[in-house]
Amino acid sequence: MTTTATPPETPIAKEQKRSRLPKSARAGGTLHGGPLAYVILTVFTLVSLFPLVWTAIAASRDNQRLAENPPPLWFGSNLFKNLEIAWQDANLGEAFLNTTIVAGISAATIVVLSTIAGFAFAKLRFKGRNALMLLVIGTMMVPPQLSIIPLYMLVAKLDWTDQLQAVIFPSLVSAFGVFFMRQYLLQALPDEVIEAARVDGASSWRVVWHVVFPAARPAMAVLGMLMFVQAWNDFLWPFLVLTQTGNPTVQVAVAGLGRGYTPDQSLIMAGALLGTLPLLLVFAIFGKQIVGGIMQGAVKG
């Protein structure tokens, strides 16, 4: 009994076969959502934007109108006036500079240290590695409020109160950042690449600089953005160790707005809007690169 071998498909035959498939089933084809998908996305977008829009509406009104029922649902004429008053009363120029320094140093340091530590936990073999990783994860379960009293005592003994280093130094490491980078590097960094670098005579630090950092760049961008936003919005610890007349951050400065027997909610909302605008600007500039980096890392992984 003889069998006839099936001849391999030619490139032309493969292309003709592919052209008969629907566009959404082809490799690289564009998927189009139906009307229901657009409705759901529109609803989620409106719900997500509502807090920001309401903040702008409240900042454009006066305190008396905000106290009425129902509250205003459209912009008033006092937006720029309230923004100017909030900027001057809270000294937001200095606060923006201080917060940029704190958030920038914290985010950059966390990204570098977390990438190095994540690489060690993901790819290096050493005694007690799993136990140490469990210890790092365990610290994420401890509420940060529990460490406020001993941390404040340490800062006071170092005479750092009302100075930016009191906010910067406690935030230079992040257990979440170490865990995040470890999970990413487990998949995105093949062991063969590290072994090839070591065969070529690269030291551990050269491997980190020339292999780990390039491979981890998408995750580093995401972690940097998350840590920058977290440091920018941090309120409790800066409020305890900084004053509104010394070296305030944005959140500490905004907390001093509208004080009085009847707090001026419109000024508070104006300060909150000014404090949010830099984050929106940063994401508008770098958001596309960060999302593109995530997709690139996902494809390589």
Order of alpha helices (4+ residues) and beta strands (2+ residues): alpha-alpha-alpha-alpha-alpha-alpha-alpha-alpha-alpha-alpha-alpha-alpha-alpha-alpha-alpha
